[in-house]
């Protein structure tokens, strides 16, 4: 087994709370084993530009509770299919993975901790195939990474959602309004479901259960007649009507060319058109946006991040690479990256699967049995 002297870490994809806690744990656990730790700045961009900083116990002192990442994140940089611009500003794509591999060799990095979601882990899998000793830590507020019970960052985002919904409810109550809170989560409904439950939402709409506009309006009318003059609807950004599509914003700067978002505003408009003539209620939407990704990391995410980071270092010492650390019940385990993100060809982002809210999810059972309407 190769002796480990130096490990690198990068934080990739959209940020979330707990990234700094993972960095702190990797640095503290790594230095206690005698490893030097360096952090590549701005995710895979830092790996490509060979832009890094040496991290020691002093650098990471007190960063655990702070949201964001002290080494920065780049969203969606894929060095195997690297978007670049020529001198005339025209976009082109290049495979720059070997630049990164060379940098790692020159920097004498023996193992690389990649903290990211499915896209970042797809690149990690591809770097593994080029011989890089990678180990991944599952990050995302969306909690949609398969083979782990929970990603870090999710719990804090749920707390942020709950807190925001509680505030929105009080103003909705004063105005007898229907209030809509749109939350993130991509095509998985975890954030809306758990955040909505925790914040005491009356209706929760998730991507896994396409909604029926007329039925929602009927439910609101019924509630009004029973004396519930205000209603809080928590909707996932990836929600869609039965037989319809998700609501998206065109964004040429993003890899897919589109970004999810806007379903809350659309619903507010559609519901008000049908409901106001009957109950007189107006409908307002708040998109909770990036509030969900920031703030102070809650204690659950701090501990989960510490556990993930320190476990990754233990696995590095044991020579376990090409894996993701994962939470299974009370225990941490490792899962091969090919299981997590699939086994597609190098250079191609292939998704092994998104962890969605299944029909038998306990949270769904809980919501239903508490009388929360799910928009069907
Ligand atoms: O994956 C995390 C996430 O916050 C999603 O919930 C959301 O759709 C997306 O990132 C937003 O990404 P960006 O930072 O590119 O706007």
Boltz pocket constraint, residues with backbone or C-beta under 6 A from the ligand:
constraints:
  - pocket:
      binder: B
      contacts: [[A, 14], [A, 15], [A, 75], [A, 117], [A, 140], [A, 141], [A, 142], [A, 184], [A, 185], [A, 186], [A, 237], [A, 254], [A, 259], [A, 260], [A, 293]]
      max_distance: 6.0
